[in-house]
């Protein structure tokens, strides 16, 4: 991939851990900008990072979770896909890496494998764990809903709203991040809790987007 020499990339780490546990790690990397967000909640941290990116005049923002490691060409792939498919947001692929060998049934059933698509496929929403989006999207939609601070699902809600507002969200299968999966997750109890959480947040997002959905489902 050919990177535009005029593209300036800045890395922001937003830490809303009260103890500031991420600061010593970030201090070892001079190119990383570290900031504290004292308010508890994932959307608060995301919005703080977006506010700083906006102050810097950024045209795009890319997100990655703290338990993930992007491939060296991850950002280039996202930017390339955004140009090629004229996309407002691009969702990359998350690949699990197990810290210890998980039970056979987890591997057999591919329980940590995410749904994949073909590069360029239109998506009805995206997550922030491996995604690039134009800043205009956040300017028009107002960022992540901070009233959902501790429930999760604010990325599903925001990008669902974006798709409904006409923003193009596409898949990029070549943009890969690797997600670390520890033994505390590779078990039936955690998987059941995750499935319940995902179902609840997506249902809540659906009701928020279409208030009549709750009534229709009860009929």
Rosetta constraint file for C-alpha pairs under 8 A:
AtomPair CA 1 CA 76 HARMONIC 7.00 0.50
AtomPair CA 1 CA 77 HARMONIC 7.75 0.50
AtomPair CA 3 CA 7 HARMONIC 7.56 0.50
AtomPair CA 3 CA 76 HARMONIC 6.81 0.50
AtomPair CA 10 CA 31 HARMONIC 7.43 0.50
AtomPair CA 10 CA 32 HARMONIC 7.22 0.50
AtomPair CA 10 CA 33 HARMONIC 7.69 0.50
AtomPair CA 11 CA 31 HARMONIC 7.05 0.50
AtomPair CA 11 CA 32 HARMONIC 5.12 0.50
AtomPair CA 11 CA 33 HARMONIC 6.03 0.50
AtomPair CA 12 CA 32 HARMONIC 6.08 0.50
AtomPair CA 12 CA 33 HARMONIC 4.85 0.50
AtomPair CA 12 CA 34 HARMONIC 6.00 0.50
AtomPair CA 12 CA 35 HARMONIC 7.48 0.50
AtomPair CA 12 CA 49 HARMONIC 6.70 0.50
AtomPair CA 13 CA 26 HARMONIC 7.79 0.50
AtomPair CA 13 CA 32 HARMONIC 7.12 0.50
AtomPair CA 13 CA 33 HARMONIC 6.22 0.50
AtomPair CA 13 CA 34 HARMONIC 4.96 0.50
AtomPair CA 13 CA 35 HARMONIC 6.30 0.50
AtomPair CA 13 CA 49 HARMONIC 7.68 0.50
AtomPair CA 14 CA 34 HARMONIC 6.28 0.50
AtomPair CA 14 CA 35 HARMONIC 5.15 0.50
AtomPair CA 14 CA 36 HARMONIC 5.86 0.50
AtomPair CA 14 CA 37 HARMONIC 6.50 0.50
AtomPair CA 14 CA 45 HARMONIC 5.88 0.50
AtomPair CA 14 CA 46 HARMONIC 7.52 0.50
AtomPair CA 14 CA 48 HARMONIC 7.38 0.50
AtomPair CA 14 CA 49 HARMONIC 6.30 0.50
AtomPair CA 15 CA 20 HARMONIC 6.47 0.50
AtomPair CA 15 CA 21 HARMONIC 7.81 0.50
AtomPair CA 15 CA 22 HARMONIC 6.42 0.50
AtomPair CA 15 CA 34 HARMONIC 7.58 0.50
AtomPair CA 15 CA 35 HARMONIC 6.27 0.50
AtomPair CA 15 CA 36 HARMONIC 4.93 0.50
AtomPair CA 15 CA 37 HARMONIC 5.86 0.50
AtomPair CA 15 CA 45 HARMONIC 7.08 0.50
AtomPair CA 16 CA 20 HARMONIC 7.17 0.50
AtomPair CA 16 CA 36 HARMONIC 5.79 0.50
AtomPair CA 16 CA 37 HARMONIC 4.62 0.50
AtomPair CA 16 CA 38 HARMONIC 5.43 0.50
AtomPair CA 16 CA 39 HARMONIC 6.58 0.50
AtomPair CA 16 CA 40 HARMONIC 6.18 0.50
AtomPair CA 16 CA 41 HARMONIC 7.54 0.50
AtomPair CA 16 CA 45 HARMONIC 6.50 0.50
AtomPair CA 17 CA 21 HARMONIC 6.53 0.50
AtomPair CA 17 CA 22 HARMONIC 7.98 0.50
AtomPair CA 17 CA 36 HARMONIC 7.93 0.50
AtomPair CA 17 CA 37 HARMONIC 7.92 0.50
AtomPair CA 17 CA 38 HARMONIC 7.50 0.50
AtomPair CA 17 CA 40 HARMONIC 7.86 0.50
AtomPair CA 18 CA 38 HARMONIC 6.65 0.50
AtomPair CA 20 CA 36 HARMONIC 7.03 0.50
AtomPair CA 22 CA 26 HARMONIC 6.29 0.50
AtomPair CA 23 CA 27 HARMONIC 6.02 0.50
AtomPair CA 23 CA 34 HARMONIC 6.72 0.50
AtomPair CA 24 CA 28 HARMONIC 6.87 0.50
AtomPair CA 25 CA 29 HARMONIC 7.57 0.50
AtomPair CA 26 CA 30 HARMONIC 7.73 0.50
AtomPair CA 26 CA 32 HARMONIC 6.26 0.50
AtomPair CA 26 CA 33 HARMONIC 7.63 0.50
AtomPair CA 26 CA 34 HARMONIC 6.45 0.50
AtomPair CA 27 CA 32 HARMONIC 7.70 0.50
AtomPair CA 27 CA 34 HARMONIC 7.95 0.50
AtomPair CA 37 CA 44 HARMONIC 7.38 0.50
AtomPair CA 37 CA 45 HARMONIC 5.99 0.50
AtomPair CA 37 CA 48 HARMONIC 6.93 0.50
AtomPair CA 39 CA 44 HARMONIC 6.48 0.50
AtomPair CA 39 CA 45 HARMONIC 7.77 0.50
AtomPair CA 40 CA 44 HARMONIC 6.93 0.50
AtomPair CA 40 CA 45 HARMONIC 7.95 0.50
AtomPair CA 40 CA 149 HARMONIC 7.21 0.50
AtomPair CA 41 CA 45 HARMONIC 6.57 0.50
AtomPair CA 41 CA 146 HARMONIC 7.55 0.50
AtomPair CA 41 CA 149 HARMONIC 4.40 0.50
AtomPair CA 41 CA 150 HARMONIC 5.66 0.50
AtomPair CA 42 CA 46 HARMONIC 6.26 0.50
AtomPair CA 42 CA 149 HARMONIC 6.04 0.50
AtomPair CA 42 CA 150 HARMONIC 7.28 0.50
AtomPair CA 42 CA 152 HARMONIC 7.50 0.50
AtomPair CA 43 CA 47 HARMONIC 5.98 0.50
AtomPair CA 43 CA 144 HARMONIC 5.38 0.50
AtomPair CA 43 CA 145 HARMONIC 6.45 0.50
AtomPair CA 43 CA 146 HARMONIC 5.39 0.50
AtomPair CA 43 CA 148 HARMONIC 7.45 0.50
AtomPair CA 43 CA 149 HARMONIC 5.90 0.50
AtomPair CA 43 CA 154 HARMONIC 6.70 0.50
AtomPair CA 44 CA 48 HARMONIC 6.15 0.50
AtomPair CA 44 CA 144 HARMONIC 7.71 0.50
AtomPair CA 44 CA 146 HARMONIC 5.99 0.50
AtomPair CA 44 CA 149 HARMONIC 7.07 0.50
AtomPair CA 45 CA 49 HARMONIC 6.39 0.50
AtomPair CA 46 CA 50 HARMONIC 6.26 0.50
AtomPair CA 46 CA 144 HARMONIC 7.28 0.50
AtomPair CA 47 CA 51 HARMONIC 6.07 0.50
AtomPair CA 47 CA 143 HARMONIC 6.23 0.50
AtomPair CA 47 CA 144 HARMONIC 6.40 0.50
AtomPair CA 48 CA 52 HARMONIC 6.46 0.50
AtomPair CA 49 CA 53 HARMONIC 6.22 0.50
AtomPair CA 50 CA 54 HARMONIC 6.00 0.50
AtomPair CA 50 CA 61 HARMONIC 7.35 0.50
AtomPair CA 51 CA 55 HARMONIC 6.27 0.50
AtomPair CA 52 CA 56 HARMONIC 6.33 0.50
AtomPair CA 53 CA 57 HARMONIC 6.42 0.50
AtomPair CA 53 CA 58 HARMONIC 5.40 0.50
AtomPair CA 53 CA 61 HARMONIC 7.35 0.50
AtomPair CA 54 CA 58 HARMONIC 5.64 0.50
AtomPair CA 54 CA 135 HARMONIC 7.53 0.50
AtomPair CA 58 CA 135 HARMONIC 7.05 0.50
AtomPair CA 59 CA 134 HARMONIC 5.93 0.50
AtomPair CA 59 CA 135 HARMONIC 5.40 0.50
AtomPair CA 59 CA 136 HARMONIC 7.66 0.50
AtomPair CA 60 CA 132 HARMONIC 6.82 0.50
AtomPair CA 60 CA 133 HARMONIC 5.52 0.50
AtomPair CA 60 CA 134 HARMONIC 4.27 0.50
AtomPair CA 60 CA 135 HARMONIC 5.04 0.50
AtomPair CA 61 CA 132 HARMONIC 5.67 0.50
AtomPair CA 61 CA 133 HARMONIC 5.51 0.50
AtomPair CA 61 CA 134 HARMONIC 6.39 0.50
AtomPair CA 61 CA 135 HARMONIC 6.43 0.50
AtomPair CA 62 CA 75 HARMONIC 7.76 0.50
AtomPair CA 62 CA 130 HARMONIC 7.32 0.50
AtomPair CA 62 CA 131 HARMONIC 5.51 0.50
AtomPair CA 62 CA 132 HARMONIC 4.06 0.50
AtomPair CA 62 CA 133 HARMONIC 6.35 0.50
AtomPair CA 63 CA 128 HARMONIC 5.42 0.50
AtomPair CA 63 CA 129 HARMONIC 5.91 0.50
AtomPair CA 63 CA 130 HARMONIC 5.70 0.50
AtomPair CA 63 CA 131 HARMONIC 5.44 0.50
AtomPair CA 63 CA 132 HARMONIC 6.47 0.50
AtomPair CA 64 CA 68 HARMONIC 6.66 0.50
AtomPair CA 64 CA 70 HARMONIC 7.70 0.50
AtomPair CA 64 CA 128 HARMONIC 6.52 0.50
AtomPair CA 64 CA 129 HARMONIC 4.57 0.50
AtomPair CA 64 CA 130 HARMONIC 5.06 0.50
AtomPair CA 64 CA 131 HARMONIC 7.15 0.50
AtomPair CA 65 CA 128 HARMONIC 7.61 0.50
AtomPair CA 65 CA 129 HARMONIC 5.12 0.50
AtomPair CA 65 CA 130 HARMONIC 7.56 0.50
AtomPair CA 67 CA 179 HARMONIC 5.85 0.50
AtomPair CA 67 CA 180 HARMONIC 5.73 0.50
AtomPair CA 68 CA 177 HARMONIC 6.19 0.50
AtomPair CA 68 CA 178 HARMONIC 5.34 0.50
AtomPair CA 68 CA 179 HARMONIC 4.34 0.50
AtomPair CA 68 CA 180 HARMONIC 6.16 0.50
AtomPair CA 69 CA 177 HARMONIC 5.40 0.50
AtomPair CA 69 CA 178 HARMONIC 5.11 0.50
AtomPair CA 69 CA 179 HARMONIC 6.54 0.50
AtomPair CA 70 CA 74 HARMONIC 5.85 0.50
AtomPair CA 70 CA 176 HARMONIC 6.23 0.50
AtomPair CA 70 CA 177 HARMONIC 4.06 0.50
AtomPair CA 70 CA 178 HARMONIC 6.23 0.50
AtomPair CA 71 CA 175 HARMONIC 7.48 0.50
AtomPair CA 71 CA 176 HARMONIC 5.71 0.50
AtomPair CA 71 CA 177 HARMONIC 5.64 0.50
AtomPair CA 71 CA 178 HARMONIC 7.50 0.50
AtomPair CA 73 CA 77 HARMONIC 6.04 0.50
AtomPair CA 73 CA 175 HARMONIC 7.16 0.50
AtomPair CA 74 CA 78 HARMONIC 6.40 0.50
AtomPair CA 74 CA 92 HARMONIC 7.98 0.50
AtomPair CA 74 CA 174 HARMONIC 7.67 0.50
AtomPair CA 74 CA 175 HARMONIC 4.60 0.50
AtomPair CA 74 CA 176 HARMONIC 5.73 0.50
AtomPair CA 74 CA 177 HARMONIC 7.10 0.50
AtomPair CA 75 CA 79 HARMONIC 6.19 0.50
AtomPair CA 75 CA 175 HARMONIC 7.17 0.50
AtomPair CA 76 CA 80 HARMONIC 6.00 0.50
AtomPair CA 77 CA 81 HARMONIC 6.09 0.50
AtomPair CA 77 CA 172 HARMONIC 7.49 0.50
AtomPair CA 77 CA 174 HARMONIC 6.52 0.50
AtomPair CA 77 CA 175 HARMONIC 5.25 0.50
AtomPair CA 78 CA 82 HARMONIC 6.15 0.50
AtomPair CA 78 CA 90 HARMONIC 6.12 0.50
AtomPair CA 78 CA 91 HARMONIC 7.70 0.50
AtomPair CA 78 CA 92 HARMONIC 7.08 0.50
AtomPair CA 78 CA 131 HARMONIC 7.70 0.50
AtomPair CA 78 CA 132 HARMONIC 6.42 0.50
AtomPair CA 78 CA 172 HARMONIC 6.79 0.50
AtomPair CA 78 CA 175 HARMONIC 6.07 0.50
AtomPair CA 79 CA 83 HARMONIC 6.34 0.50
AtomPair CA 79 CA 132 HARMONIC 7.62 0.50
AtomPair CA 80 CA 84 HARMONIC 6.10 0.50
AtomPair CA 81 CA 85 HARMONIC 5.82 0.50
AtomPair CA 81 CA 86 HARMONIC 7.77 0.50
AtomPair CA 81 CA 87 HARMONIC 7.45 0.50
AtomPair CA 81 CA 90 HARMONIC 7.10 0.50
AtomPair CA 81 CA 119 HARMONIC 7.93 0.50
AtomPair CA 81 CA 120 HARMONIC 7.41 0.50
AtomPair CA 81 CA 172 HARMONIC 6.54 0.50
AtomPair CA 82 CA 86 HARMONIC 5.38 0.50
AtomPair CA 82 CA 87 HARMONIC 4.65 0.50
AtomPair CA 82 CA 88 HARMONIC 6.77 0.50
AtomPair CA 82 CA 89 HARMONIC 6.91 0.50
AtomPair CA 82 CA 90 HARMONIC 6.32 0.50
AtomPair CA 83 CA 87 HARMONIC 6.82 0.50
AtomPair CA 85 CA 120 HARMONIC 6.25 0.50
AtomPair CA 85 CA 170 HARMONIC 7.64 0.50
AtomPair CA 86 CA 168 HARMONIC 7.63 0.50
AtomPair CA 87 CA 167 HARMONIC 7.58 0.50
AtomPair CA 87 CA 168 HARMONIC 4.98 0.50
AtomPair CA 87 CA 169 HARMONIC 5.85 0.50
AtomPair CA 87 CA 170 HARMONIC 6.38 0.50
AtomPair CA 88 CA 133 HARMONIC 5.70 0.50
AtomPair CA 88 CA 134 HARMONIC 5.51 0.50
AtomPair CA 88 CA 137 HARMONIC 7.23 0.50
AtomPair CA 88 CA 167 HARMONIC 5.77 0.50
AtomPair CA 88 CA 168 HARMONIC 5.14 0.50
AtomPair CA 88 CA 169 HARMONIC 5.98 0.50
AtomPair CA 89 CA 131 HARMONIC 7.00 0.50
AtomPair CA 89 CA 132 HARMONIC 5.44 0.50
AtomPair CA 89 CA 133 HARMONIC 4.05 0.50
AtomPair CA 89 CA 134 HARMONIC 6.39 0.50
AtomPair CA 89 CA 167 HARMONIC 7.69 0.50
AtomPair CA 89 CA 168 HARMONIC 6.42 0.50
AtomPair CA 89 CA 169 HARMONIC 4.66 0.50
AtomPair CA 89 CA 170 HARMONIC 6.47 0.50
AtomPair CA 90 CA 131 HARMONIC 5.56 0.50
AtomPair CA 90 CA 132 HARMONIC 5.21 0.50
AtomPair CA 90 CA 133 HARMONIC 6.44 0.50
AtomPair CA 90 CA 169 HARMONIC 5.64 0.50
AtomPair CA 90 CA 170 HARMONIC 4.98 0.50
AtomPair CA 90 CA 171 HARMONIC 5.70 0.50
AtomPair CA 90 CA 172 HARMONIC 6.49 0.50
AtomPair CA 91 CA 126 HARMONIC 6.11 0.50
AtomPair CA 91 CA 127 HARMONIC 7.24 0.50
AtomPair CA 91 CA 130 HARMONIC 6.00 0.50
AtomPair CA 91 CA 131 HARMONIC 4.49 0.50
AtomPair CA 91 CA 132 HARMONIC 6.69 0.50
AtomPair CA 91 CA 169 HARMONIC 7.36 0.50
AtomPair CA 91 CA 170 HARMONIC 6.27 0.50
AtomPair CA 91 CA 171 HARMONIC 4.96 0.50
AtomPair CA 91 CA 172 HARMONIC 6.00 0.50
AtomPair CA 92 CA 130 HARMONIC 5.10 0.50
AtomPair CA 92 CA 131 HARMONIC 5.83 0.50
AtomPair CA 92 CA 171 HARMONIC 6.24 0.50
AtomPair CA 92 CA 172 HARMONIC 5.08 0.50
AtomPair CA 92 CA 173 HARMONIC 6.04 0.50
AtomPair CA 92 CA 174 HARMONIC 7.20 0.50
AtomPair CA 92 CA 175 HARMONIC 4.80 0.50
AtomPair CA 92 CA 176 HARMONIC 5.90 0.50
AtomPair CA 92 CA 177 HARMONIC 7.51 0.50
AtomPair CA 93 CA 114 HARMONIC 7.76 0.50
AtomPair CA 93 CA 116 HARMONIC 7.18 0.50
AtomPair CA 93 CA 130 HARMONIC 6.81 0.50
AtomPair CA 93 CA 172 HARMONIC 6.99 0.50
AtomPair CA 93 CA 173 HARMONIC 5.64 0.50
AtomPair CA 93 CA 174 HARMONIC 7.20 0.50
AtomPair CA 93 CA 175 HARMONIC 5.91 0.50
AtomPair CA 93 CA 176 HARMONIC 4.83 0.50
AtomPair CA 93 CA 177 HARMONIC 6.35 0.50
AtomPair CA 94 CA 113 HARMONIC 7.99 0.50
AtomPair CA 94 CA 114 HARMONIC 6.78 0.50
AtomPair CA 94 CA 129 HARMONIC 7.83 0.50
AtomPair CA 94 CA 130 HARMONIC 7.02 0.50
AtomPair CA 94 CA 176 HARMONIC 5.89 0.50
AtomPair CA 94 CA 177 HARMONIC 5.07 0.50
AtomPair CA 94 CA 178 HARMONIC 5.75 0.50
AtomPair CA 94 CA 179 HARMONIC 6.45 0.50
AtomPair CA 95 CA 113 HARMONIC 6.84 0.50
AtomPair CA 95 CA 114 HARMONIC 7.57 0.50
AtomPair CA 95 CA 176 HARMONIC 7.00 0.50
AtomPair CA 95 CA 177 HARMONIC 6.22 0.50
AtomPair CA 95 CA 178 HARMONIC 4.77 0.50
AtomPair CA 95 CA 179 HARMONIC 5.93 0.50
AtomPair CA 96 CA 112 HARMONIC 6.40 0.50
AtomPair CA 96 CA 113 HARMONIC 6.83 0.50
AtomPair CA 96 CA 178 HARMONIC 5.71 0.50
AtomPair CA 96 CA 179 HARMONIC 4.77 0.50
AtomPair CA 96 CA 180 HARMONIC 6.12 0.50
AtomPair CA 96 CA 181 HARMONIC 6.44 0.50
AtomPair CA 97 CA 178 HARMONIC 6.34 0.50
AtomPair CA 97 CA 179 HARMONIC 5.83 0.50
AtomPair CA 97 CA 180 HARMONIC 5.09 0.50
AtomPair CA 97 CA 181 HARMONIC 5.90 0.50
AtomPair CA 98 CA 102 HARMONIC 7.01 0.50
AtomPair CA 98 CA 180 HARMONIC 6.05 0.50
AtomPair CA 98 CA 181 HARMONIC 4.79 0.50
AtomPair CA 98 CA 182 HARMONIC 6.19 0.50
AtomPair CA 98 CA 183 HARMONIC 7.87 0.50
AtomPair CA 99 CA 180 HARMONIC 6.71 0.50
AtomPair CA 99 CA 181 HARMONIC 5.98 0.50
AtomPair CA 99 CA 182 HARMONIC 5.22 0.50
AtomPair CA 99 CA 183 HARMONIC 7.02 0.50
AtomPair CA 100 CA 182 HARMONIC 6.92 0.50
AtomPair CA 100 CA 183 HARMONIC 6.53 0.50
AtomPair CA 102 CA 106 HARMONIC 6.57 0.50
AtomPair CA 102 CA 107 HARMONIC 7.19 0.50
AtomPair CA 102 CA 183 HARMONIC 7.28 0.50
AtomPair CA 102 CA 186 HARMONIC 6.07 0.50
AtomPair CA 103 CA 107 HARMONIC 7.03 0.50
AtomPair CA 103 CA 186 HARMONIC 7.66 0.50
AtomPair CA 103 CA 187 HARMONIC 7.88 0.50
AtomPair CA 104 CA 108 HARMONIC 6.01 0.50
AtomPair CA 105 CA 109 HARMONIC 5.96 0.50
AtomPair CA 106 CA 110 HARMONIC 5.89 0.50
AtomPair CA 106 CA 111 HARMONIC 5.49 0.50
AtomPair CA 106 CA 112 HARMONIC 7.53 0.50
AtomPair CA 106 CA 186 HARMONIC 7.50 0.50
AtomPair CA 107 CA 111 HARMONIC 6.83 0.50
AtomPair CA 116 CA 173 HARMONIC 7.20 0.50
AtomPair CA 117 CA 121 HARMONIC 6.47 0.50
AtomPair CA 117 CA 171 HARMONIC 6.45 0.50
AtomPair CA 117 CA 172 HARMONIC 7.86 0.50
AtomPair CA 117 CA 173 HARMONIC 6.80 0.50
AtomPair CA 118 CA 171 HARMONIC 6.71 0.50
AtomPair CA 118 CA 172 HARMONIC 7.11 0.50
AtomPair CA 118 CA 173 HARMONIC 6.37 0.50
AtomPair CA 119 CA 170 HARMONIC 7.32 0.50
AtomPair CA 119 CA 171 HARMONIC 5.13 0.50
AtomPair CA 119 CA 172 HARMONIC 4.40 0.50
AtomPair CA 119 CA 173 HARMONIC 5.30 0.50
AtomPair CA 119 CA 174 HARMONIC 7.60 0.50
AtomPair CA 120 CA 170 HARMONIC 5.27 0.50
AtomPair CA 120 CA 171 HARMONIC 5.38 0.50
AtomPair CA 120 CA 172 HARMONIC 6.36 0.50
AtomPair CA 121 CA 170 HARMONIC 5.29 0.50
AtomPair CA 121 CA 171 HARMONIC 5.37 0.50
AtomPair CA 122 CA 168 HARMONIC 7.00 0.50
AtomPair CA 122 CA 169 HARMONIC 5.70 0.50
AtomPair CA 122 CA 170 HARMONIC 4.52 0.50
AtomPair CA 122 CA 171 HARMONIC 6.62 0.50
AtomPair CA 123 CA 163 HARMONIC 7.78 0.50
AtomPair CA 123 CA 168 HARMONIC 7.90 0.50
AtomPair CA 123 CA 169 HARMONIC 5.38 0.50
AtomPair CA 123 CA 170 HARMONIC 5.50 0.50
AtomPair CA 123 CA 171 HARMONIC 6.83 0.50
AtomPair CA 124 CA 159 HARMONIC 7.68 0.50
AtomPair CA 124 CA 160 HARMONIC 5.99 0.50
AtomPair CA 124 CA 163 HARMONIC 5.80 0.50
AtomPair CA 124 CA 164 HARMONIC 7.99 0.50
AtomPair CA 124 CA 169 HARMONIC 7.20 0.50
AtomPair CA 125 CA 156 HARMONIC 6.02 0.50
AtomPair CA 125 CA 157 HARMONIC 7.91 0.50
AtomPair CA 125 CA 159 HARMONIC 4.76 0.50
AtomPair CA 125 CA 160 HARMONIC 4.54 0.50
AtomPair CA 125 CA 162 HARMONIC 7.70 0.50
AtomPair CA 125 CA 163 HARMONIC 6.45 0.50
AtomPair CA 125 CA 169 HARMONIC 7.02 0.50
AtomPair CA 126 CA 131 HARMONIC 7.40 0.50
AtomPair CA 126 CA 155 HARMONIC 6.92 0.50
AtomPair CA 126 CA 156 HARMONIC 6.09 0.50
AtomPair CA 126 CA 159 HARMONIC 5.64 0.50
AtomPair CA 126 CA 160 HARMONIC 7.44 0.50
AtomPair CA 126 CA 169 HARMONIC 7.41 0.50
AtomPair CA 127 CA 131 HARMONIC 6.76 0.50
AtomPair CA 127 CA 155 HARMONIC 5.38 0.50
AtomPair CA 127 CA 156 HARMONIC 5.97 0.50
AtomPair CA 127 CA 159 HARMONIC 7.60 0.50
AtomPair CA 128 CA 155 HARMONIC 6.07 0.50
AtomPair CA 130 CA 176 HARMONIC 7.71 0.50
AtomPair CA 130 CA 177 HARMONIC 6.67 0.50
AtomPair CA 133 CA 137 HARMONIC 7.07 0.50
AtomPair CA 134 CA 138 HARMONIC 7.52 0.50
AtomPair CA 135 CA 139 HARMONIC 6.28 0.50
AtomPair CA 136 CA 140 HARMONIC 6.12 0.50
AtomPair CA 137 CA 141 HARMONIC 6.18 0.50
AtomPair CA 137 CA 162 HARMONIC 7.02 0.50
AtomPair CA 137 CA 167 HARMONIC 7.46 0.50
AtomPair CA 138 CA 142 HARMONIC 5.42 0.50
AtomPair CA 138 CA 143 HARMONIC 4.98 0.50
AtomPair CA 139 CA 143 HARMONIC 7.08 0.50
AtomPair CA 141 CA 158 HARMONIC 7.54 0.50
AtomPair CA 141 CA 161 HARMONIC 7.76 0.50
AtomPair CA 141 CA 162 HARMONIC 7.27 0.50
AtomPair CA 143 CA 158 HARMONIC 7.32 0.50
AtomPair CA 144 CA 154 HARMONIC 5.85 0.50
AtomPair CA 144 CA 155 HARMONIC 6.89 0.50
AtomPair CA 144 CA 158 HARMONIC 6.24 0.50
AtomPair CA 145 CA 149 HARMONIC 7.64 0.50
AtomPair CA 145 CA 154 HARMONIC 6.01 0.50
AtomPair CA 145 CA 158 HARMONIC 7.69 0.50
AtomPair CA 146 CA 154 HARMONIC 7.99 0.50
AtomPair CA 148 CA 152 HARMONIC 6.41 0.50
AtomPair CA 148 CA 153 HARMONIC 7.56 0.50
AtomPair CA 148 CA 154 HARMONIC 6.49 0.50
AtomPair CA 151 CA 201 HARMONIC 7.45 0.50
AtomPair CA 152 CA 201 HARMONIC 6.76 0.50
AtomPair CA 153 CA 157 HARMONIC 6.31 0.50
AtomPair CA 153 CA 198 HARMONIC 7.67 0.50
AtomPair CA 153 CA 201 HARMONIC 5.20 0.50
AtomPair CA 153 CA 202 HARMONIC 6.97 0.50
AtomPair CA 153 CA 205 HARMONIC 7.45 0.50
AtomPair CA 154 CA 158 HARMONIC 6.07 0.50
AtomPair CA 155 CA 159 HARMONIC 6.03 0.50
AtomPair CA 156 CA 160 HARMONIC 5.88 0.50
AtomPair CA 156 CA 202 HARMONIC 7.08 0.50
AtomPair CA 156 CA 205 HARMONIC 7.05 0.50
AtomPair CA 157 CA 161 HARMONIC 6.21 0.50
AtomPair CA 157 CA 202 HARMONIC 7.88 0.50
AtomPair CA 157 CA 205 HARMONIC 5.20 0.50
AtomPair CA 157 CA 206 HARMONIC 7.98 0.50
AtomPair CA 157 CA 209 HARMONIC 7.85 0.50
AtomPair CA 158 CA 162 HARMONIC 6.22 0.50
AtomPair CA 159 CA 163 HARMONIC 6.17 0.50
AtomPair CA 160 CA 164 HARMONIC 6.32 0.50
AtomPair CA 161 CA 165 HARMONIC 6.08 0.50
AtomPair CA 161 CA 209 HARMONIC 7.16 0.50
AtomPair CA 162 CA 166 HARMONIC 6.48 0.50
AtomPair CA 162 CA 167 HARMONIC 5.36 0.50
AtomPair CA 162 CA 168 HARMONIC 7.98 0.50
AtomPair CA 163 CA 167 HARMONIC 5.05 0.50
AtomPair CA 163 CA 168 HARMONIC 6.32 0.50
AtomPair CA 163 CA 169 HARMONIC 6.75 0.50
AtomPair CA 181 CA 185 HARMONIC 6.35 0.50
AtomPair CA 181 CA 186 HARMONIC 6.95 0.50
AtomPair CA 182 CA 186 HARMONIC 6.56 0.50
AtomPair CA 183 CA 187 HARMONIC 7.20 0.50
AtomPair CA 184 CA 190 HARMONIC 7.48 0.50
AtomPair CA 185 CA 190 HARMONIC 5.44 0.50
AtomPair CA 185 CA 191 HARMONIC 7.08 0.50
AtomPair CA 186 CA 190 HARMONIC 7.12 0.50
AtomPair CA 186 CA 191 HARMONIC 7.43 0.50
AtomPair CA 187 CA 191 HARMONIC 6.37 0.50
AtomPair CA 188 CA 192 HARMONIC 6.12 0.50
AtomPair CA 189 CA 193 HARMONIC 6.36 0.50
AtomPair CA 190 CA 194 HARMONIC 6.12 0.50
AtomPair CA 191 CA 195 HARMONIC 6.16 0.50
AtomPair CA 192 CA 196 HARMONIC 6.22 0.50
AtomPair CA 193 CA 197 HARMONIC 6.10 0.50
AtomPair CA 194 CA 198 HARMONIC 6.09 0.50
AtomPair CA 195 CA 199 HARMONIC 6.13 0.50
AtomPair CA 196 CA 200 HARMONIC 6.11 0.50
AtomPair CA 197 CA 201 HARMONIC 6.12 0.50
AtomPair CA 198 CA 202 HARMONIC 6.07 0.50
AtomPair CA 199 CA 203 HARMONIC 6.07 0.50
AtomPair CA 200 CA 204 HARMONIC 6.03 0.50
AtomPair CA 201 CA 205 HARMONIC 6.04 0.50
AtomPair CA 202 CA 206 HARMONIC 6.13 0.50
AtomPair CA 203 CA 207 HARMONIC 6.29 0.50
AtomPair CA 204 CA 208 HARMONIC 6.14 0.50
AtomPair CA 205 CA 209 HARMONIC 6.13 0.50
AtomPair CA 206 CA 210 HARMONIC 5.97 0.50
AtomPair CA 206 CA 211 HARMONIC 7.88 0.50
AtomPair CA 206 CA 213 HARMONIC 7.05 0.50
AtomPair CA 207 CA 211 HARMONIC 4.92 0.50
AtomPair CA 207 CA 212 HARMONIC 7.09 0.50
AtomPair CA 207 CA 213 HARMONIC 5.51 0.50
AtomPair CA 207 CA 214 HARMONIC 6.06 0.50
AtomPair CA 212 CA 216 HARMONIC 6.32 0.50
AtomPair CA 213 CA 217 HARMONIC 6.15 0.50
AtomPair CA 214 CA 218 HARMONIC 6.55 0.50
AtomPair CA 215 CA 219 HARMONIC 6.57 0.50
